[in-house]
Amino acid sequence: MRKITVRKFFTSQWQYLVLVAPAIILFLVFNYFPMFGLVLSFKNLTPGQTIFNAPWVGFKWFTTFFNSPYFWRSIKNTLVISFSSLIIGFPLPIILALMINEIRNKRYKKLSQSISYFPYFISTVIVVQILMNFLGVDNGLVNNLRDAAGLDRINFFNAEEWFLPLYIITDLWKGLGWASIIYLAALTSIDPALYEAAMIDGASRIKQIWHVSLPGILGTIMILLLLNVGNILNVGYEKILLMYNPSTYSVADVVSTYVYREGIINYRVGYATAIGLFNQLCCFIILTTSNKISRRISGESLW
């Protein structure tokens, strides 16, 4: 086999390297270079010090977090919100993609896709503001209707029992259509001859979906499931920060929001970095474990 030197490789493939260079630079600057900051997990950084002259404290911040009363609360809330979102939110994009794929009228099919995608492009801040306009305790539409019907007003944003349902519902409304795109793309790659053969065998539309469509996108489903399971501890904190308040901390305070409060508000940079590092290590362990399990059971895996 003819050896290709590094110089020949770069001279023969330079167009492709230039094409991917912006993506490589983006990953290096925003994903890999900041990893040097993880050293703060083992240092006590105070105002006036730098990452280089801050004193080493070893595993102090990790033990502080493990012994903190917020440890189990933040882990529990993160898992509850993540698993609830995964159990409810993961199958629905698949169902939506299957439903859209069954639409035979092309115009109506495109219209349905566009309508389902639209909420994804609305800012999270706007989504929460819309929610407040509907559910506000003083002037919210829902509470005004309840008041007109002679019912008591409900303070949805201060009630612990309402936080999780509102979080999941807004997540579904905003991301359901967008999450179905990959499944729709996978469905288009299924050989039409398989549907024709199923029709000849007398299979109904439901049986075609069950025996042709779902097996055809099973690989895609498993890969996306693995990615979702790997991020089970990475709950997006932006919407939680906008929705929660001290009265709902007991059910809404997750690892990422706790890191934000300790690192940005309280300026405990080393402590917040240690919590973030612990969180990412847990995600890595969960991802590698679920990847091995998936490879053994279904033969599908990320690597």
C-alpha positions as CSV (number, residue, x, y, z in Angstrom):
1,M,0.0,0.0,0.0
2,R,1.5,3.4,-1.0
3,K,2.3,5.6,1.9
4,I,0.9,9.2,1.8
5,T,3.1,11.7,3.6
6,V,1.5,14.5,5.6
7,R,2.7,17.1,3.1
8,K,1.1,15.2,0.2
9,F,-2.1,14.8,2.1
10,F,-2.3,18.5,2.8
11,T,-1.5,19.5,-0.7
12,S,-4.0,17.1,-2.3
13,Q,-6.8,17.7,0.2
14,W,-6.4,21.3,1.1
15,Q,-9.8,22.3,-0.3
16,Y,-11.6,20.0,2.1
17,L,-9.4,21.1,5.0
18,V,-10.2,24.7,4.3
19,L,-13.9,23.8,4.2
20,V,-13.8,22.1,7.7
21,A,-11.3,24.6,9.2
22,P,-14.0,26.9,10.7
23,A,-15.7,24.0,12.5
24,I,-12.4,22.7,13.8
25,I,-11.5,26.2,15.1
26,L,-14.9,26.6,16.6
27,F,-14.5,23.4,18.6
28,L,-11.0,24.2,19.7
29,V,-11.8,27.6,20.9
30,F,-15.2,26.9,22.6
31,N,-14.9,23.2,23.6
32,Y,-11.3,22.2,24.1
33,F,-9.3,25.3,25.1
34,P,-11.7,26.1,28.0
35,M,-11.0,22.6,29.4
36,F,-7.8,24.1,30.9
37,G,-10.1,25.9,33.3
38,L,-11.0,22.6,34.9
39,V,-7.9,23.0,37.1
40,L,-10.0,25.5,39.1
41,S,-11.8,22.5,40.6
42,F,-8.6,22.0,42.7
43,K,-7.8,25.6,43.5
44,N,-9.3,28.3,45.7
45,L,-9.7,31.3,43.4
46,T,-10.5,34.6,45.1
47,P,-10.8,38.1,43.7
48,G,-7.4,39.5,42.7
49,Q,-5.9,36.1,42.0
50,T,-5.5,34.3,38.7
51,I,-5.7,30.7,37.7
52,F,-1.9,30.4,37.9
53,N,-1.3,31.9,41.4
54,A,-4.4,30.6,43.2
55,P,-3.6,28.1,46.0
56,W,-4.2,24.4,45.5
57,V,-6.9,22.8,47.8
58,G,-7.0,19.3,46.4
59,F,-10.4,17.6,46.5
60,K,-11.8,20.1,49.0
61,W,-14.6,21.4,46.7
62,F,-15.7,17.9,45.8
63,T,-16.1,16.8,49.4
64,T,-17.8,20.1,50.2
65,F,-20.4,19.4,47.5
66,F,-20.9,15.8,48.6
67,N,-21.5,16.9,52.2
68,S,-23.7,19.8,51.1
69,P,-27.5,19.5,51.7
70,Y,-27.9,20.7,48.1
71,F,-26.1,17.7,46.7
72,W,-29.0,15.2,46.9
73,R,-31.6,17.9,46.1
74,S,-29.9,19.0,42.9
75,I,-29.1,15.5,41.8
76,K,-32.7,14.3,42.5
77,N,-34.3,17.3,40.8
78,T,-32.0,16.9,37.8
79,L,-32.9,13.2,37.4
80,V,-36.6,13.7,37.9
81,I,-36.8,16.5,35.3
82,S,-34.5,14.7,32.8
83,F,-36.3,11.3,33.1
84,S,-39.7,12.9,32.9
85,S,-38.7,14.8,29.8
86,L,-37.1,11.7,28.3
87,I,-40.0,9.4,29.0
88,I,-42.7,11.8,27.7
89,G,-40.7,13.8,25.2
90,F,-38.6,11.1,23.4
91,P,-41.4,9.0,21.9
92,L,-43.6,11.9,20.8
93,P,-41.3,13.2,18.0
94,I,-41.3,9.6,16.6
95,I,-45.1,9.5,16.6
96,L,-45.3,12.9,15.0
97,A,-42.8,12.0,12.3
98,L,-44.8,8.8,11.6
99,M,-48.1,10.8,11.4
100,I,-46.6,13.4,9.1
101,N,-45.1,10.7,6.9
102,E,-48.5,9.1,6.4
103,I,-50.0,12.4,5.0
104,R,-50.4,11.9,1.2
105,N,-51.4,15.5,0.3
106,K,-48.0,17.2,-0.3
107,R,-49.2,20.7,0.4
108,Y,-50.9,19.7,3.7
109,K,-47.8,17.7,4.6
110,K,-45.5,20.7,4.1
111,L,-47.9,22.9,6.0
112,S,-48.0,20.5,8.9
113,Q,-44.2,20.3,9.0
114,S,-43.9,24.1,9.0
115,I,-46.4,24.6,11.7
116,S,-44.7,22.0,14.0
117,Y,-41.2,23.6,13.4
118,F,-42.2,27.2,14.0
119,P,-42.2,27.2,17.9
120,Y,-38.5,26.0,17.9
121,F,-37.4,29.4,16.5
122,I,-39.1,31.3,19.3
123,S,-36.6,32.4,22.0
124,T,-36.9,30.7,25.4
125,V,-37.4,34.0,27.0
126,I,-40.4,34.7,24.8
127,V,-41.8,31.2,25.5
128,V,-41.6,31.8,29.3
129,Q,-43.1,35.3,28.9
130,I,-46.0,33.8,26.9
131,L,-46.5,31.3,29.7
132,M,-46.6,34.1,32.2
133,N,-49.2,36.0,30.2
134,F,-51.4,32.9,30.2
135,L,-50.8,31.8,33.8
136,G,-49.9,35.0,35.7
137,V,-51.7,35.2,39.0
138,D,-52.9,38.8,38.6
139,N,-53.6,39.3,34.9
140,G,-53.1,35.8,33.4
141,L,-55.7,34.6,30.9
142,V,-56.3,31.3,32.7
143,N,-56.7,33.0,36.2
144,N,-59.0,35.7,34.7
145,L,-61.2,32.9,33.3
146,R,-61.1,31.1,36.7
147,D,-62.0,34.3,38.4
148,A,-64.9,34.9,36.1
149,A,-66.2,31.4,36.8
150,G,-66.0,32.0,40.5
151,L,-62.9,29.9,41.1
152,D,-59.8,30.8,43.1
153,R,-56.8,32.1,41.3
154,I,-53.8,29.8,41.2
155,N,-50.2,31.0,41.6
156,F,-48.8,28.6,39.1
157,F,-45.2,29.9,39.3
158,N,-45.0,29.6,43.1
159,A,-46.6,26.2,43.3
160,E,-44.2,23.3,43.5
161,E,-46.6,20.8,41.9
162,W,-47.0,22.9,38.8
163,F,-43.3,23.4,37.9
164,L,-42.6,20.1,36.3
165,P,-45.8,19.9,34.2
166,L,-45.2,23.5,32.9
167,Y,-41.6,22.7,32.1
168,I,-42.4,19.6,30.1
169,I,-45.4,21.1,28.3
170,T,-43.3,24.1,27.1
171,D,-40.5,21.8,26.1
172,L,-42.8,19.7,24.0
173,W,-44.5,22.8,22.4
174,K,-41.2,24.3,21.5
175,G,-39.1,21.3,20.4
176,L,-41.5,18.6,19.3
177,G,-41.6,19.5,15.6
178,W,-37.9,20.2,15.4
179,A,-37.0,16.9,17.0
180,S,-39.1,15.0,14.4
181,I,-36.9,16.2,11.5
182,I,-34.3,13.5,11.9
183,Y,-36.9,10.8,12.0
184,L,-38.7,12.2,8.9
185,A,-35.3,12.2,7.1
186,A,-34.8,8.6,8.1
187,L,-38.3,7.6,7.0
188,T,-37.6,9.0,3.5
189,S,-34.6,6.6,3.1
190,I,-36.8,3.5,3.5
191,D,-37.2,1.6,0.2
192,P,-40.8,2.2,-1.1
193,A,-40.7,-1.4,-2.4
194,L,-41.0,-2.6,1.2
195,Y,-44.3,-0.7,1.5
196,E,-45.5,-2.1,-1.8
197,A,-44.6,-5.7,-0.7
198,A,-46.5,-5.1,2.6
199,M,-49.5,-3.9,0.8
200,I,-49.5,-6.9,-1.5
201,D,-49.4,-9.1,1.6
202,G,-52.5,-7.3,2.8
203,A,-50.9,-5.2,5.6
204,S,-52.9,-2.3,6.8
205,R,-51.5,1.2,7.3
206,I,-50.9,0.5,11.0
207,K,-49.1,-2.8,10.2
208,Q,-47.0,-1.1,7.6
209,I,-45.9,1.5,10.2
210,W,-45.2,-1.3,12.7
211,H,-43.4,-3.7,10.4
212,V,-41.7,-1.4,7.9
213,S,-41.5,2.2,9.1
214,L,-40.4,1.6,12.7
215,P,-37.8,-1.1,11.9
216,G,-36.5,1.2,9.2
217,I,-35.7,4.0,11.6
218,L,-34.7,1.8,14.6
219,G,-31.0,2.6,14.2
220,T,-31.8,6.3,14.3
221,I,-34.0,5.9,17.3
222,M,-31.3,4.0,19.2
223,I,-28.6,6.6,18.4
224,L,-30.7,9.5,19.5
225,L,-31.8,7.6,22.6
226,L,-28.1,7.1,23.5
227,L,-27.4,10.8,23.0
228,N,-30.4,11.7,25.2
229,V,-29.4,9.3,27.9
230,G,-25.8,10.6,27.9
231,N,-27.1,14.1,28.6
232,I,-29.5,13.0,31.3
233,L,-27.7,15.2,33.9
234,N,-27.4,18.2,31.5
235,V,-30.7,19.8,32.0
236,G,-30.9,23.2,30.2
237,Y,-30.8,25.8,32.9
238,E,-31.9,28.8,30.8
239,K,-35.6,28.1,31.1
240,I,-35.4,26.9,34.7
241,L,-33.7,30.2,35.6
242,L,-36.6,32.1,34.0
243,M,-39.3,29.9,35.6
244,Y,-38.1,29.1,39.1
245,N,-37.9,31.2,42.3
246,P,-37.0,30.5,45.9
247,S,-40.4,29.0,46.6
248,T,-39.9,26.3,44.0
249,Y,-36.2,25.6,44.6
250,S,-37.0,22.3,46.3
251,V,-38.3,20.8,43.0
252,A,-36.7,23.1,40.4
253,D,-33.1,23.6,41.5
254,V,-30.9,21.4,39.3
255,V,-27.1,20.9,39.1
256,S,-26.7,23.5,36.4
257,T,-28.7,26.2,38.2
258,Y,-26.8,25.5,41.5
259,V,-23.5,25.9,39.6
260,Y,-24.8,29.2,38.2
261,R,-25.7,30.6,41.6
262,E,-22.4,29.5,43.3
263,G,-20.1,30.4,40.4
264,I,-21.7,33.6,39.1
265,I,-23.7,35.1,41.9
266,N,-21.6,33.9,44.9
267,Y,-18.3,33.9,43.0
268,R,-17.2,30.5,44.4
269,V,-15.5,29.7,41.1
270,G,-13.5,26.7,42.2
271,Y,-16.6,25.2,43.9
272,A,-18.8,25.7,40.9
273,T,-16.1,24.3,38.6
274,A,-15.8,21.1,40.7
275,I,-19.6,20.6,40.6
276,G,-19.6,21.0,36.8
277,L,-16.7,18.6,36.5
278,F,-18.4,16.0,38.6
279,N,-21.6,16.4,36.6
280,Q,-19.7,15.9,33.3
281,L,-17.9,12.8,34.6
282,C,-21.2,11.3,35.6
283,C,-22.6,12.0,32.1
284,F,-19.5,10.3,30.5
285,I,-20.0,7.2,32.7
286,I,-23.7,7.0,31.9
287,L,-23.1,7.5,28.1
288,T,-20.3,4.8,27.9
289,T,-22.4,2.3,29.9
290,S,-25.5,2.8,27.9
291,N,-23.5,2.6,24.7
292,K,-22.1,-0.8,25.7
293,I,-25.6,-2.0,26.7
294,S,-27.1,-0.9,23.4
295,R,-24.3,-2.5,21.4
296,R,-24.9,-5.8,23.1
297,I,-28.7,-5.8,22.9
298,S,-29.4,-4.2,19.6
299,G,-26.1,-3.9,17.8
300,E,-26.5,-0.1,17.5
301,S,-24.0,2.2,19.2
302,L,-22.2,5.5,18.9
303,W,-18.8,3.9,18.6
